[in-house]
Amino acid sequence: MLERNWQAAGAEIDLIVGRGGLVRFVEVKARPDESAWDAVTTDKQRRLRRAAEAWLAHHDVDECAFMVAWVKAGDDGSLGLELLDDAF
């Protein structure tokens, strides 16, 4: 993990993770249903891109992408995780 709750350009990136020259900007959504995917609207994507550009201006990165992590809360208290890489 490179950063957590990193803020810039009017947005917050939940997680910035990387290995070598590969960096992922991760938006985390906790929802009981698939509305997590819909919560990352085009406006939200635009703000996240601006924040990522601000971070990238200070770091030497070969490749980057955006990921959405959906934390699924079950009625029984269980948790699940689904990842959407190259989300936008």
Protein Blocks (a to p, Z undefined) as FASTA:
>chain_A
ZZghiaeehiacfbacdehjbccdddddddfbfklmmmmcfklmmmmmmmmmmmmmmccc
fbdcdddddddddfkopacddddehkZZ
